[in-house]
């Protein structure tokens, strides 16, 4: 997969593990989706999700829809991220 590094202004090759390593090095990973998505309950509609590390093996996911940052967020530990951290579903991946 390809990701665009917004800080260094380069395109890099990434995979699941390298994205997690980037977050461990204090970078944010953004997944921009082609279509709007909903959470499992149908409560939340978003077209981008933003992942960042907040503590040792603890991660936070925030959401946006269009230009609007949504208030909702979810927490994950390193072991349960695989259920929702899916870079292969993103239209575009950005590293902040």
TIDO-293656 format. One record per residue: residue number from 0; x negated, y negated, z of N, C-alpha, C, CB in turn. Coordinates in pm, 1 decimal, always signed. Glycine has a CB too. Layout:
    k        nu        nv        nw       cau       cav       caw        cu        cv        cw       cbu       cbv       cbw
  NUM         X         Y         Z         X         Y         Z         X         Y         Z         X         Y         Z
...
//
This chain:
    k        nu        nv        nw       cau       cav       caw        cu        cv        cw       cbu       cbv       cbw
    0     -84.1    +117.8      +0.0      +0.0      +0.0      +0.0     -88.6    -124.1      +0.0     +95.6      +0.2    +121.6
    1     -37.4    -230.0     -54.6    -107.7    -357.9     -57.4     -41.3    -453.7     +41.9    -108.1    -418.4    -201.4
    2    -123.8    -535.5    +105.1     -75.5    -640.2    +195.3    -153.4    -767.1    +165.4     -90.7    -598.6    +346.0
    3     -88.5    -879.7    +187.1    -155.3   -1007.3    +164.9    -192.0   -1068.5    +299.4     -65.4   -1103.8     +83.0
    4    -319.9   -1096.6    +317.6    -371.4   -1159.5    +438.5    -359.4   -1311.0    +421.3    -520.2   -1116.5    +466.7
    5    -267.6   -1372.7    +494.4    -241.8   -1515.8    +480.8    -354.1   -1602.1    +537.1    -112.6   -1550.8    +549.3
    6    -432.5   -1550.6    +629.8    -542.4   -1627.0    +688.6    -662.6   -1628.6    +594.4    -582.4   -1567.9    +825.4
    7    -703.4   -1510.5    +549.1    -820.7   -1499.2    +462.2    -787.6   -1514.1    +314.2    -887.8   -1366.7    +484.9
    8    -657.4   -1520.6    +282.3    -608.4   -1539.4    +145.7    -662.7   -1433.5     +49.1    -646.1   -1678.0     +96.1
    9    -650.1   -1307.2     +92.8    -691.4   -1195.2      +8.6    -587.3   -1084.1     +18.0    -831.9   -1142.8     +50.4
   10    -586.6    -998.9     -82.5    -500.6    -882.0     -79.2    -584.1    -763.4     -31.8    -436.5    -854.4    -219.2
   11    -528.9    -685.6     +60.6    -602.0    -572.3    +115.2    -518.3    -445.5    +104.2    -641.1    -598.5    +261.5
   12    -586.1    -333.3    +101.3    -520.0    -202.9     +99.4    -494.9    -161.4    +244.1    -606.4     -95.2     +23.3
   13    -371.8    -120.3    +275.5    -335.4     -85.5    +412.8    -258.3     +45.7    +416.2    -252.1    -197.6    +476.8
   14    -250.9    +103.4    +533.7    -164.5    +217.1    +561.4    -111.3    +198.7    +703.6    -241.4    +354.6    +544.8
   15     -33.2    +292.0    +750.5     +27.3    +281.3    +883.8     -78.6    +253.7    +990.6    +104.1    +410.1    +918.0
   16    -182.4    +335.9    +993.6    -284.3    +323.7   +1098.2    -362.3    +193.0   +1089.1    -380.4    +440.4   +1090.5
   17    -394.4    +148.5    +967.9    -470.3     +23.9    +955.9    -385.5     -97.3    +997.7    -520.6      +6.1    +811.3
   18    -253.9     -91.1    +974.7    -166.8    -200.0   +1019.8    -159.9    -205.1   +1172.1     -25.7    -183.6    +961.4
   19    -154.0     -89.4   +1236.2    -155.0     -85.4   +1382.9    -287.3    -140.5   +1434.8    -132.4     +59.4   +1434.8
   20    -396.9    -105.7   +1370.3    -528.6    -158.3   +1411.3    -535.2    -310.1   +1395.5    -641.0     -92.4   +1328.6
   21    -477.8    -362.3   +1288.9    -474.1    -507.9   +1271.1    -398.6    -574.3   +1385.5    -408.8    -544.4   +1136.5
   22    -286.4    -515.3   +1426.7    -211.0    -571.9   +1539.4    -291.6    -563.4   +1668.8     -76.4    -498.8   +1556.2
   23    -366.7    -457.4   +1685.4    -451.6    -445.3   +1804.6    -562.1    -550.6   +1805.2    -513.1    -305.0   +1812.1
   24    -594.1    -603.2   +1686.3    -692.4    -710.7   +1673.7    -625.3    -847.6   +1666.2    -779.2    -688.6   +1550.2
   25    -507.7    -858.8   +1727.4    -436.4    -986.3   +1745.1    -384.6   -1046.7   +1615.7    -526.2   -1085.2   +1811.9
   26    -340.6    -962.8   +1523.8    -278.9   -1011.1   +1401.2    -131.4    -971.5   +1402.2    -351.8    -954.2   +1275.1
   27     -50.2   -1049.8   +1335.1     +92.3   -1018.4   +1320.8    +114.6    -955.6   +1183.9    +180.9   -1146.4   +1338.6
   28    +200.5    -854.5   +1177.1    +234.2    -787.0   +1052.3    +380.3    -817.5   +1020.2    +209.1    -632.1   +1062.2
   29    +403.7    -871.2    +900.6    +539.0    -907.1    +857.1    +580.7    -817.0    +741.6    +546.4   -1056.6    +815.1
   30    +700.9    -760.5    +752.8    +759.8    -682.3    +644.5    +872.9    -763.6    +584.1    +810.9    -543.2    +695.2
   31    +860.6    -797.3    +456.8    +965.3    -868.1    +385.2   +1038.2    -762.8    +300.1    +906.4    -986.8    +296.4
   32   +1169.9    -756.5    +313.1   +1249.4    -654.5    +245.3   +1320.3    -712.3    +123.8   +1351.2    -593.5    +341.5
   33   +1344.2    -628.8     +25.3   +1411.8    -671.8     -97.3   +1558.9    -704.0     -71.3   +1400.2    -563.5    -205.1
   34   +1621.9    -627.0     +15.6   +1763.1    -645.7     +47.6   +1779.5    -665.0    +197.5   +1847.3    -525.7      -1.2
   35   +1893.3    -717.7    +235.3   +1922.9    -730.9    +378.2   +1942.2    -592.9    +438.6   +2048.7    -818.6    +401.4
   36   +1894.5    -577.2    +561.0   +1906.9    -450.8    +632.6   +1988.7    -474.4    +758.4   +1767.2    -391.3    +667.3
   37   +2041.2    -366.6    +813.7   +2114.8    -374.9    +940.0   +2055.6    -275.9   +1038.9   +2266.3    -347.2    +918.8
   38   +2071.6    -307.5   +1166.5   +2029.2    -212.9   +1268.5   +2128.0     -96.8   +1272.9   +2018.3    -281.7   +1407.2
   39   +2097.9      +3.6   +1353.4   +2181.6    +124.6   +1356.5   +2324.1     +97.1   +1403.7   +2118.2    +228.7   +1446.6
   40   +2344.2      -7.1   +1482.7   +2477.9     -40.2   +1533.1   +2555.0    -132.7   +1439.3   +2466.9    -104.8   +1669.5
   41   +2489.9    -186.0   +1336.7   +2555.4    -279.2   +1246.3   +2569.2    -418.8   +1304.0   +2689.9    -227.4   +1209.6
   42   +2500.5    -445.6   +1414.2   +2510.1    -574.2   +1483.3   +2417.1    -678.3   +1422.6   +2478.3    -557.0   +1630.9
   43   +2300.8    -636.3   +1380.8   +2195.4    -727.4   +1338.1   +2170.3    -713.0   +1188.0   +2065.9    -700.9   +1417.2
   44   +2170.2    -824.2   +1115.3   +2137.8    -825.6    +973.2   +2011.3    -908.2    +954.6   +2256.0    -882.9    +888.0
   45   +1913.2    -852.2    +884.3   +1785.4    -920.8    +866.2   +1725.4    -884.8    +731.3   +1687.4    -885.0    +979.6
   46   +1635.0    -969.3    +682.7   +1563.3    -936.6    +559.7   +1411.7    -938.4    +578.8   +1602.2   -1033.6    +450.0
   47   +1367.2    -963.0    +702.3   +1224.7    -955.2    +735.3   +1211.4    -918.7    +882.6   +1151.2   -1090.2    +704.2
   48   +1110.6    -838.6    +912.3   +1080.9    -811.2   +1052.4    +932.1    -833.8   +1075.5   +1122.4    -666.1   +1091.8
   49    +902.1    -879.1   +1196.1    +768.3    -926.6   +1231.9    +720.8    -848.5   +1353.9    +768.2   -1080.9   +1260.3
   50    +605.2    -787.0   +1342.0    +551.0    -700.6   +1446.5    +424.5    -761.2   +1504.5    +522.5    -560.0   +1391.7
   51    +414.3    -756.7   +1636.1    +294.9    -805.4   +1703.5    +270.0    -723.6   +1829.9    +308.4    -955.4   +1737.4
   52    +145.5    -718.2   +1870.7    +110.0    -645.1   +1992.4    +119.0    -741.0   +2110.5     -33.3    -582.5   +1981.6
   53    +183.0    -697.6   +2218.8    +200.2    -784.7   +2335.0    +126.3    -733.4   +2458.7    +347.5    -799.4   +2366.4
   54     +72.5    -615.2   +2451.0      -1.7    -556.0   +2562.2     -63.1    -426.3   +2514.4     +89.9    -532.0   +2686.1
   55    -137.5    -362.3   +2600.0    -202.9    -239.9   +2558.8     -99.7    -135.1   +2516.6    -291.0    -186.0   +2671.8
   56    -101.1    -102.0   +2387.4      -8.4      -5.6   +2327.4    +138.3     -44.3   +2342.0     -29.8    +129.2   +2388.7
   57    +167.0    -173.9   +2354.0    +304.5    -225.0   +2359.0    +321.2    -326.6   +2245.9    +336.9    -290.2   +2499.5
   58    +430.8    -312.5   +2173.0    +454.1    -394.5   +2054.8    +593.0    -456.0   +2059.5    +436.8    -311.5   +1927.2
   59    +606.3    -572.2   +1994.9    +733.9    -641.7   +1988.4    +769.5    -663.4   +1841.5    +728.5    -777.3   +2066.0
   60    +896.3    -644.4   +1812.0    +948.7    -665.6   +1677.3   +1052.3    -776.4   +1683.1   +1010.0    -534.8   +1618.7
   61   +1033.6    -879.5   +1602.2   +1132.4    -986.3   +1589.7   +1184.9    -984.5   +1446.2   +1070.6   -1126.8   +1626.4
   62   +1291.3   -1059.7   +1423.4   +1361.9   -1050.8   +1296.1   +1390.4   -1190.2   +1241.4   +1492.8    -971.7   +1312.2
   63   +1405.1   -1197.5   +1108.3   +1451.8   -1320.9   +1045.7   +1542.2   -1284.9    +929.0   +1332.5   -1409.3    +998.5
   64   +1626.5   -1380.2    +895.5   +1718.0   -1363.9    +782.7   +1715.1   -1494.3    +704.2   +1864.9   -1327.9    +830.2
   65   +1665.4   -1487.6    +581.9   +1643.8   -1610.6    +506.5   +1533.2   -1690.9    +574.4   +1775.2   -1694.1    +496.1
   66   +1558.3   -1817.6    +595.6   +1460.6   -1903.5    +663.1   +1483.0   -1909.5    +813.9   +1466.0   -2043.7    +605.4
   67   +1582.0   -1837.3    +862.4   +1621.6   -1846.6   +1003.6   +1560.4   -1734.5   +1087.2   +1774.0   -1842.8   +1016.0
   68   +1488.3   -1772.5   +1189.8   +1434.2   -1675.7   +1285.5   +1546.2   -1636.7   +1381.2   +1310.6   -1734.5   +1363.6
   69   +1571.4   -1507.9   +1396.8   +1679.2   -1460.8   +1483.0   +1630.6   -1445.0   +1626.7   +1735.1   -1327.9   +1431.0
   70   +1721.4   -1451.9   +1720.9   +1685.7   -1442.8   +1863.3   +1656.5   -1300.6   +1908.7   +1796.7   -1499.7   +1947.5
   71   +1708.5   -1204.4   +1839.6   +1695.3   -1065.6   +1881.1   +1551.2   -1017.0   +1867.9   +1788.2    -977.2   +1798.9
   72   +1515.2    -924.8   +1955.2   +1383.3    -862.8   +1950.5   +1393.0    -725.5   +2015.3   +1276.0    -951.2   +2021.9
   73   +1296.8    -641.8   +1984.1   +1289.5    -509.3   +2044.7   +1145.4    -481.6   +2084.0   +1342.7    -399.7   +1947.7
   74   +1129.3    -399.5   +2187.0    +997.3    -358.6   +2234.6    +974.7    -212.0   +2202.0    +983.1    -383.2   +2386.7
   75    +850.8    -178.9   +2173.9    +812.0     -41.3   +2142.4    +680.3      -9.7   +2211.7    +799.9     -20.1   +1988.7
   76    +661.5    +117.3   +2244.5    +527.4    +159.2   +2281.3    +468.7    +230.7   +2160.3    +527.8    +251.5   +2409.2
   77    +342.0    +257.8   +2164.3    +271.7    +314.5   +2049.7    +331.6    +448.0   +2006.4    +124.5    +332.3   +2082.7
   78    +391.7    +519.9   +2099.8    +441.9    +653.6   +2071.0    +578.3    +655.1   +2002.1    +450.1    +731.6   +2197.7
   79    +659.2    +551.0   +2022.3    +791.9    +552.4   +1959.4    +805.3    +454.1   +1843.8    +897.0    +521.8   +2062.4
   80    +694.4    +395.8   +1798.9    +698.3    +302.1   +1686.6    +733.2    +368.4   +1554.0    +565.7    +232.8   +1673.8
   81    +695.0    +491.8   +1535.5    +714.1    +559.0   +1405.9    +860.4    +558.9   +1360.2    +663.9    +702.6   +1414.4
   82    +953.0    +548.8   +1454.6   +1093.8    +549.7   +1416.0   +1134.6    +423.5   +1340.1   +1180.5    +565.2   +1538.9
   83   +1069.5    +309.9   +1365.4   +1109.5    +183.7   +1302.8    +997.5    +108.4   +1232.3   +1168.4     +95.4   +1405.3
   84    +873.3    +141.3   +1255.5    +760.3     +74.4   +1190.2    +734.5    +147.0   +1058.7    +631.1     +74.0   +1282.0
   85    +798.0     +96.2    +951.4    +796.0    +165.0    +822.4    +747.9     +71.1    +711.3    +935.9    +219.9    +788.9
   86    +618.0     +56.4    +697.5    +566.0     -33.6    +594.3    +602.7      +9.8    +452.6    +416.2     -43.2    +606.3
   87    +625.7    +138.3    +431.8    +658.4    +187.5    +297.8    +794.1    +137.7    +249.2    +656.5    +339.0    +296.2
   88    +879.6     +90.2    +338.2   +1011.2     +39.7    +299.3   +1010.3    -110.1    +266.0   +1110.4     +66.1    +410.4
   89    +899.8    -176.3    +290.9    +892.0    -321.1    +268.9    +862.9    -353.4    +122.5    +784.1    -383.0    +358.6
   90    +923.7    -458.8     +74.1    +894.7    -509.0     -60.5    +757.5    -575.5     -59.7   +1004.8    -609.5    -108.4
   91    +726.7    -642.7     +50.5    +601.2    -716.8     +64.0    +554.2    -709.3    +208.0    +618.1    -864.5     +19.5
   92    +424.2    -697.0    +226.6    +364.4    -694.8    +359.6    +269.5    -813.1    +370.2    +289.9    -559.7    +387.0
   93    +284.2    -890.2    +477.5    +195.9   -1003.5    +501.9    +128.3    -987.5    +636.6    +273.5   -1136.2    +495.8
   94      +1.7   -1026.4    +641.3     -74.7   -1023.7    +766.1     -99.1   -1168.8    +807.8    -211.0    -944.6    +749.4
   95     -55.4   -1203.8    +927.8     -75.7   -1339.1    +980.8    -183.9   -1338.6   +1085.9     +54.3   -1395.2   +1039.4
//
